[in-house]
Amino acid sequence: MNAFPKKIMLLGSGELGREVAIAAKRIGCYIIACDRYRNAPAMQIADQFEVLDMNNANELKEVIYNCSPDIIIPEIEALAVDVLKEVEKKITVIPNARATAITMNRDRIRDLASNVLNIRTAKYSYAMNKSELDSHAEALGYPLLIKPVMSSSGKGQSLVRNKNDLA
């Protein structure tokens, strides 16, 4: 029995989702593109699309169960990961809920890489307020990048060349 065509749900329908959709459609898959805004890139070529707040667990769960995909591919950082943990008992989630949760947050993935896997990383530190930021910046040295724990496509990053730029 042929494993295709499959019904694939993309949670996030940006440019990367569009590329996944193109490849999957070439092998006959049915694509459901989901995002928080209408007309996202993958939606333009998908067989079906859903506009929803993927941080809203109830809304996400309802869309998943109503669409009944065979495979879910999370491609967006702003996502109710606990829903993936629940549905992966019945539906294939690639990457799985645990991997998605780890990679969504810079602190989790960096801590996993450096503290658990002993992979060498760039120097880093976490700051919760301006005082901690000042202290960590002095310890790390300049220039440095300030990044939010969770963001998409480089949004929210700041290049700080010297102490005067820190504010």
C-alpha positions in Angstrom: 0.0 0.0 0.0 1.3 3.4 -0.9 1.9 5.8 2.0 0.9 8.8 -0.1 -1.0 11.0 -0.6 -1.1 12.3 2.9 -2.9 15.2 4.4 -0.3 17.6 5.8 -1.1 20.5 8.1 1.5 23.3 8.2 1.4 25.3 11.4 3.0 28.4 10.0 2.7 29.3 6.4 5.5 31.6 5.6 8.2 31.2 2.9 9.6 28.0 4.5 6.1 26.6 4.7 5.5 27.4 1.1 8.7 25.5 0.1 7.5 22.5 2.1 4.0 22.8 0.5 5.5 22.8 -3.0 7.6 19.7 -2.3 4.7 17.9 -0.7 2.3 18.7 -3.4 4.7 17.4 -6.0 4.3 13.9 -4.4 0.6 14.2 -4.2 0.0 15.4 -0.7 -3.0 17.5 0.4 -1.9 20.7 2.1 -3.6 22.6 4.9 -1.8 25.8 5.5 -2.4 27.5 8.9 -1.3 30.9 10.0 -2.4 33.9 12.0 -3.0 36.0 8.9 -4.8 35.4 5.6 -2.9 35.0 2.3 0.3 33.8 3.9 2.8 32.4 1.3 1.9 28.7 1.7 -1.8 29.5 1.8 -1.5 30.7 -1.8 -0.7 27.2 -3.1 -2.4 25.1 -0.4 -5.5 22.9 -1.0 -7.0 24.4 2.1 -6.1 27.1 4.6 -7.1 28.1 8.1 -6.5 31.5 9.8 -6.2 31.2 13.6 -4.4 32.2 16.7 -2.0 29.3 17.1 -1.2 30.4 20.7 -4.8 29.7 21.6 -4.9 26.1 22.6 -8.6 25.6 22.2 -8.6 27.2 18.7 -5.6 25.2 17.6 -7.0 21.9 18.9 -10.4 22.6 17.2 -8.7 23.2 13.8 -6.5 20.2 14.1 -9.4 17.8 14.9 -11.7 19.4 12.4 -9.2 19.0 9.6 -7.9 15.5 10.6 -4.4 15.8 9.1 -2.1 12.7 8.9 1.0 14.8 9.6 1.4 18.1 11.4 4.5 20.2 10.7 5.0 23.1 13.1 6.9 25.9 11.4 6.1 28.9 13.6 7.5 29.9 17.0 4.2 31.3 18.4 2.4 28.0 19.0 0.5 26.2 21.8 3.0 23.4 22.1 0.9 21.5 24.8 -1.7 20.9 22.1 1.0 19.1 20.0 1.9 17.0 23.0 -1.7 15.9 23.2 -2.3 15.3 19.5 0.9 13.5 18.7 -0.6 10.4 20.4 -2.9 10.2 17.4 -1.3 12.3 14.7 2.3 12.3 13.5 4.0 15.6 14.5 7.3 16.4 12.8 9.4 17.6 14.6 7.7 16.2 17.7 6.2 18.4 20.5 9.4 18.2 22.6 11.7 19.2 19.8 9.3 22.0 18.8 9.2 23.3 22.4 13.0 23.3 22.7 13.7 25.0 19.4 11.0 27.7 19.9 12.9 29.3 22.8 16.5 30.4 22.4 17.2 29.8 26.1 16.1 26.1 25.9 18.0 25.3 22.7 21.1 27.2 23.9 21.1 25.5 27.3 20.6 22.1 25.7 23.5 22.7 23.3 26.0 24.1 25.8 25.0 22.5 29.1 23.6 19.1 28.1 25.3 18.3 24.7 28.5 20.2 25.5 28.5 21.9 22.1 30.6 25.0 22.0 28.5 28.1 21.5 29.1 31.8 21.4 29.3 33.5 24.8 25.9 34.3 26.1 23.9 35.4 29.1 20.3 36.0 30.1 19.0 39.3 31.4 15.6 40.0 32.8 16.0 43.7 33.4 18.2 46.7 32.6 20.5 46.2 35.6 21.2 42.6 34.6 21.7 43.7 31.0 24.2 46.3 32.0 26.1 43.8 34.1 26.1 41.0 31.5 27.1 43.4 28.7 30.2 44.5 30.6 31.1 40.8 31.3 30.6 39.7 27.7 32.1 42.7 26.0 31.2 44.6 22.9 29.9 44.4 20.2 27.0 42.1 21.2 23.6 41.1 20.0 20.6 41.3 22.2 17.9 38.8 21.2 14.5 38.1 22.7 14.0 34.5 23.9 11.3 34.0 21.3 11.1 35.7 18.0 10.8 35.1 14.3 12.9 36.0 11.3 15.4 38.0 13.4 12.7 40.4 14.7 13.5 42.1 18.0 17.3 41.8 17.7 19.6 44.7 18.6 23.2 45.2 17.7 25.0 47.0 20.5 28.4 48.3 19.5 29.4 50.0 22.8 28.0 50.9 26.3 26.4 54.1 24.9 24.2 52.0 22.5 23.0 49.8 25.4 20.0 52.0 26.3 
